[in-house]
């Protein structure tokens, strides 16, 4: 099972590492990091480097495609070479997926036209402007396309996908293996649960 995870400068690390930790544990899976070209990329804070082992020209097909998010997607939605590659790979996949603002790339590639999809809560309007139908849910399934909300939701998406690709017991075993049993110290990981001043603080930090 060929799993391709796309890397780019300005990526949010957990967007790709979370799904990787789940999907790389699937029986018979081979997870590969692919960039525009082989080599290192820098995450959104500029402090962490990730390495793409392959470039887009090296990959012709995939069973699963994962497009993560991060500030770097602002450039990708206007990068026709990347969008054409995403469209081409989507023609070969069993599942095409995204995390956070990675869904903006899928939408810009024309893969979410009129379809339900999600992204980071602060970017739902932008997702709509690219032709998708935004849904405020943690994971949205629409046929072979799965989109996840912000950052940590990528783990939920990957576990959902693991069950679709194999079985619920296998997905549950992976969940136990990585001890994914969220118990956050604050009940405030969504806009609805967070006091307005904190929401505005985050919007300001995101430039929204």
Secondary structure, DSSP 8 states (H G I E B T S, - for coil): -EEEEE--TTB-HHHHHHHHHHHTTSTT-EEEEEESSSEEEEBTTSS-EEEESEEGGG----SEEEE--STTHHHHTT-HHHHHHHHHHHTT-SEEEEETTHHHHHHHTTSSTT-EE---GGGHHHHHHTT-EE--SSEEEETTEEEE-STTHHHHHHHHHHHHHS-HHHHHHHHHHTT-----SSS-SSGGGS-HHHHHHHHHHHT-
